[in-house]
Amino acid sequence: MSETQQEAIPAATIIIFRDAPDGGDPEILMTVRSRTMTFAGGMAVFPGGRVDPEDFAFGETVVAKGEHDISADEAAHQIAAVRETLEETGLALGLSGDVTGDKAAKARAMLEDKGVLAPVLEAFEWELDLSQIVPFARWYPKNEKLTRTYDTRFYLANLGTGAVDVSIDQTENTKLFWVSARGALDMAEEGKIKLIFPTRRNLERLALFASFAEARAQAEAIPVKTIIPKVDKSSGQPMLTILEDAGYPVTSELLETVARG
């Protein structure tokens, strides 16, 4: 099987908003992946990861109970985003019940031990509240020659004041930091961080919004379409392009400048 024909790995990530301490543009949480990682090593990305078989099983269970008006597949991706966020950052998002910083830290430790989310929720008497998770985008670079191909769904969530502590998981990531979308793009231009193509395009889209409410409104107004980047050679210089009607202000980049992971 060729690299362009390899089966995609399902993945999910949450773009986490918080109010800026200085009252400026909202900030989002980013992480720098360990350089030892096969995919996007050393790159600044949003917290997230692959959807595990246990996430799919949990998704089927919650949908069968009639708890969420979404497909089992979509529920699995949102559950994975909740789980990965707790694992990677210590933030308990997409959950309801008596969720405190102290309990989130203990839940994170338990999750690290068990590796699955369902028993953690049961132990802390928490429930999934997927209404907190807003579908934003889906990227599937199936035509690109990548070491691994991920079919990734992006979601939005809001911390509001953001008066909580975050900490790296010490395995896949080396740094967590809050920054505005425009600030992250500026950091990339200054060489302080590196961005792969999907992250850069998503940051440009996020930079359009002055608040989480604006981001959510656009996400809800534009149906999520699967973005499959394509190479366009019509201008003489190969460009990597995406859909024109998916909410992104920049839809192409010179192929030679693209960081793909």
Buried (B, 14 or more C-beta within 10 A) or exposed (E): EEEEEEEEBBBBBBBBBBBBEEEEBBBBBBBBBBEEBEBBBEBBBBBBBBBBEBBBBBBBBBBEEEBBEBEBBBBBBBBBBBBBBBBBBBBBBBBBBEBEEEBBBBBBEBBBEEEBBBBBBEEBEBBBBBEBBBBBBBBBBBEBEBEBBBBBBBBBBBBEEBEBEBEBBEEBBBEBBBBBBBBBBEBBEEEEBBBBBBBBBBBBBBBBBEEBEEBBEBBEEBEBEEBBBBEEEEEEEBBBBBBEEBBBEEBBBEBEEBBBB
